[in-house]
Amino acid sequence: MLRLLLPLVGGLLVASHAGADDAKKKVVLIGIDGCRYDAIEYSQAKYLKELARDGAVSAQCDVLGERKTGADTSTGPGWSSVLTGVWADKHRVFDNTFKKHNIGDYPTFLARYTDARPNAKVAAFVTWAQFRDHVFGRTAGCEYLVDGDKFGYELADRVVGDAAARSLANTDLDAAFVYFGNTDSAGHGYGFHPKSPKYTNAIEAVDQYVGRVLKAVRSRQNYAREDWLVIVCTDHGGKGRGHSLGEKEPEIRTGFLILHGPSVAKGAITGKTFNVDVAVTALEHLGVPVKAEWKLDGKVVGLKR
Ligand SMILES: [Zn+2]
């Protein structure tokens, strides 16, 4: 890989952080629930659009995969696939009940990362109880901040934005999942559509938190020696006021991926992408070799080779 070198500083050649091989690789995954990419484009979401403009984008990210798994186009299976890198016939989350799930055998990329690097610091900033109870369980770093179902995701998202920004600015985090849920609530209440103003307003509110998260990352004391991969994605889209049973509805089963950072190959990602690609791409960036025995379904997307 080409390496840019800054002039001699204090007698040492210092590599710039622009994709330097020795920069500390880090990941922040921003999950926006029930978020349609056409609605991001139609909205005034400044930071998300900047990430897309300066990063790699797939507006055709399939949330269900190419084989029958029995999964619904709902939140449980959606985020389980994103976070584990396998489809529902393996993680066995078919709906939001998580009955008989198999995330123990197919853990999240954060858990795989801390298995490989016991000293790594990870965090999942979440507000949906199912994340705490089933997806992250007792694995390291689960920060269940407030009950979004009880107090509403408008408040929950604000709490997540604050906590994630504080942690990312001031601690030695290596990888994080930051979850925002109010877009989905707005879609159910007012319609999942670019021309549904309360839906795009919800996206713009999340966008402000995304801006705070990015600012926090860039303010880090060691930022110049770090290589942050920012990934933004969703669990499903929506149509009308719902998203369940959306296998044949492109507005529902099509998500998106935005990747941004020094290691990202800028531009539109050619070919189809899948939600399971997120975990595999994150592990690749973090330098964790994916073992065949893990039987992951995703592939690496959007990174320079
Ligand atoms: Zn959802």
Boltz pocket constraint, residues with backbone or C-beta under 6 A from the ligand:
constraints:
  - pocket:
      binder: B
      contacts: [[A, 33], [A, 34], [A, 74], [A, 75], [A, 76], [A, 78], [A, 184], [A, 235], [A, 236]]
      max_distance: 6.0
